[in-house]
Amino acid sequence: MNQKLNGYQLEQVVAEVERLHQNRQEELNREQVQEILRELNLPDDLLDEALVQVQQRAALAQQKRRYVWLSVGAIAGLVVILAGGGLWMYSANQQIAGISSYEDSLSLAVEKSRNIREINRQDSPEVYYHVTLQNAPLGRKLSLRCDWLDPTGQVAHQNRYETKEIDKPVWPTYCRYRFPTGAQVGQWEVRLLGGERLISSETFIVK
């Protein structure tokens, strides 16, 4: 060995040699262990079985430690996922909370036209509820719901849909319902909701 050592490296080598020497002195060979067992009046013919049991217990303990660490890692990962999901939902709710209706109207066409207040159920009309959202979250898709309530306040029809990715803060959207000829007459209401938050509503008469 031609490798040269500086003073620090020499100290490290000396310390390591001392540690190895100490470990060697602490280790007992088979004959020494048998001698100790005899001195304790214990049968030395059980030595091999005892060694196997000790090794099995050590392996089991190591396996348990591994399972503990895996469990801790899984729980930590789950906490991170739940925290991320909670943060995402909080952010989504905050964005929904900032949305309002700039204008809304009812029409018989997919394109906004004259705002109607009465419809004739005998014509089986398809009614569109147009809403222009204000403060819509840019770069997001919104999950929206329209409830069409009959004169008793019951939901006669419901639309659930997702918008396209929003690229402007003032965003038009609509939902629709084709009224059957047997629809109840009286005052109806249509509501646009984001989650459980009411964004806009409009009443109209069915004749």
Buried (B, 14 or more C-beta within 10 A) or exposed (E): EEEEEEEEEEEEEEEEEEEEEEEEEEEEEEEEBBEEBEEEEEEBEEBEEEEEEEEEEEEEEEEEEEEEEEEEEEEEEEEEEEEEEEEEEEEBBEBBEEBEBBBBBBBBEEEBEEEBEEBEBEEEBEBBBBBBBBBBBEEBEBBBBBBBBBBEEEEBBBBEEEBEEBEEBEBBBBBBBEBEEEBBEEEBBBBBBBBEEEBBBBEBBBE
